[in-house]
């Protein structure tokens, strides 16, 4: 099997590094969103509001964050090859 097909003028490693930068950004932004959602839940709860929906959103956000970590890990493994 030959090297993967990439856009003209870009080698595979360069493309992976670009994808890694994007994955790192997604991880960082996701962490920020998780912190904000957790703070919102605490605020809502302390004010006596129902937090069920906010907690459900947080669960979905955590699942998405797991995917961001997995994507970053996949790219890092490819770079090590």
N, C-alpha and C positions, 0 to 999 in steps of 0.2 A: 504494500500500500504506500503510495507516494505522499508527499506533504499535502496538507489541507489546502484547498483553494481559498485564496484570500484576495482582496482587491488589488488591482495593479499597483506595483511599487511598494507594497507593504509586506514585509516578511511575517511569518507566523508568530515569532516571538514578540515583535512590535505590536501586533494585533492583540496578543494575549496581555501584554502590559497595559494597553489601552483599556481592555476589558477589566483588568484588575483594578485600575484606577476608578472605573465606574462602580465596580463591586464594593470597593472600599468606601466610596461615597454613599452608596446605598446602606451599607452597614452603619456608618456614622449617623446618617440622617434617621435611620430606623431607631437607633438607640435614643436619639433626641426625642423622637415621637413617643417612644415607650415611656420615657421619663415624664413627659408632659401628660400623657394619658393617665399614668399612675397618680400624678399630682391632682389631676382633675377628679379622679375617683375619690381620693382622700377629701378633697374640698366638698364634693357633692355629698359624700357620706357624713361629714361633720356638720353639714348644713341640714341634714335630715332627709335628703333626697334619695330616691331609689337609684341604686348604682348597677342594677342588673344589666341594662343595655350597655353601659360604659364598660363593664367588665367583659361582656361578650365581645365588644370591639377590641379590648385589650388582648383577649385570647387570640383573635384573628391577627392582630398586629404581631403578637409573639410568634405565631405560625409563619407569618411572612418574614419575620426577622430570621427565623431558623433557615428559611430558604436562601436568604441573603448570605448567611454564614456558609451554607453548603456551596453556593455558587462561588464564593470567594475561595473556599477550600479546593474546589475542583480546578479553578484557574491556577492556584498555587501549585497543585500537584502536576498540572500540565507543564508549568514552567520548570519544574524540577526534572522533567524527563529529558 
